[in-house]
Amino acid sequence: MTTTEQVPGYTVGTWDIDPVHSAIEFSVRHMGVGKSRGRFQSFRGEIVTAENPLESSVTATIDTNSVDTGNADRDAHLANPDFLDSENHPTATFRSTAIRADGDDYVIEGEFTLHGVTRTIALETELGGITEEGVLGLSAETTLNRTDFGVGPDGGAMVGEKVKLTIEVEAQLRS
């Protein structure tokens, strides 16, 4: 069992995700041979660290209209009803339901809602550390099947169904 003594600098409290020093990025196969990459520019969230680290929680909200692939035409296509449908589904949300130790790392399980569909996902998470100045860092990743969330066409050769999410977070301890 993970204890606070096993996490150097561990502090109980509420941490606000710093969007300037954090990133939510994705990659997906394109035409079956390459990968297209992008990120969401606007998001917010918090981490609540509990006395027992495994009883902590994470929540996050992503502005789906902030998708950025470096190509304005592709971004507009991803935001339209063919994919994210940002007008009708302006946010994607995550709410943790459980945290478990996995060796030196963690798995954060939770409910992810995208395109109006909620599924349970597992984020493989590495705690980067906690500073004396009240900054917490972590990295997480998971792979989703976009069709499980009703996003994009089924089985299309142009865009793969598996989407890898990579998350880098720095959070500030709320005073």
N, C-alpha and C positions, 0 to 999 in steps of 0.2 A: 504494500500500500504506500502511495506517495504521501509524504508528510511535508509540512512547511520547512523543516530542517533540510530536506533534500533539494530544495529550490533556493539557491543563494539570493538574498535580497527580497524574498517573498514578503509581500505586504497585503494585508486584507484591505479591500476598498473597491471603489468604482473607478474605472479607467475609461476615458473617452478616446476613441480611435481618432488619431491625427491624420486626416486625409492628405496633408501635405507630405507626410513621411510614410505613407502607406500606399498599396496598390492592389487592385483586383484586376487580374489579367486572365485572358483565355486564349486557347489555341484549338483549332479544328482543322481536320484534313480538308483540302481543297482539290477537287478533281481527282482524288484518290492518290495523288503523288506528292503534293506539297502541303504546307500548313499555312493557314491564315491566322494572324494574331491580332489581338485587340485588347482593349481595357475599358473599364468604366471610370470616367473622370469624377463622378459625383457619388459619394456614399457617406454614410455615418454609422456609428455603432458604439457599443460599450461592452466592456468586460467587467464582470463583478467577481472579484476573487474572494472566496470564502475561507474560513478557518481551515477546512479540509479542502485542498486544491481540487479534488475530484468532485466537490459540490459547487464549484464555481459555475458561471454562466456567461454566455456570449449572445448578443443580439446585433443585427446589422440590417441596414436598409440601403439598397442600391437604386439609384435613379437610372432606369433602363434607357431613357432618352440620352444619357451621357455616354453612350457607346462610342468608342473612338478606335478605328482601325487604321487611321492615317489616310483614309480615302473617303471624302465627303459623300460620294455617290453610294459607296458600299454601306456607310454608316446610316444613310437615309433608308436604304433597302432593309437593313437589319432592324431599324426602328419601326418599319411599316408592318401591317397585319400579316405579311408572309412569315415574319419571324417573331420579334419581341412584342409587336403591337403596343408600342409605348403609349399611344393615345388612350387605349383602354386598360393597359396594365403598366402604369407609370413607375411602379417600383417592384423590385424583387426583395424578399426578406428572408432572413435566417434567424432562427431561435433555437439555441442549444437545448437538448433534452437530457444529455448524459455526457460525462467525460470519463475516460478510462485511461489508465497508464498502459503504454505499449513499449516496454523496455525503458529507455531514457526519454522517449517521446510520449505523445498523447494521441488519442483519437477523440475528437469532439463530434458527437452525433447530434443531429438536430433536424428540424423541419425547415425545408427550403421551399419557398413559394416563388414560382416564376410563371408568368403568362397565366396567372390565376389557378395554377395547379400546385398542390403541395405534396412533396415526397420527402421521405427520410433520406438524409445523406450522411456520410461519414467523412470528416476532414482529418487527414493525417497531419498532425501538428507537431512542430518542433518549437520549443520555447527557446528563444534566442537569449533571453536574460531579462533582468530587472536591475535598473541602475539606482544608485542612492538619490539621484535627482528626481525619481518618480517617473521613469519611462520604462515601459514593458514592451518587449519585442517578441514577435512570433512569426513563423512561416507555416502555411497550411496549403494543402492541395487535395483535390479530388477529381474524379472523372465522372461526368454526367452523360446520360443519353438524352439529347435535346428532345427527341420524340416522346419521351416519357412525360415531358412538360407541354406537349402540343406545340413545340416550336419548330417551324420550318416543315418542308415536305418530308414524308416518310421515305427512307431508302434512296434518297436522291444521290446521283453520282457526283454532282457538283460540290456538295457540302456533306462532310461526314456526319454521322450521328453522334459520335463521341466527342465531347467537349471537355478539355482539361482546364480546370480552374486553378490558378496559382495566386495565393494571397500572401502579401507581406504586410504586417501590421506593426506600427509603433503606436502605443497608447499612453496618454498622460494620466497620472493619478489625479483624480478630482480632489480639490482642496475643500 
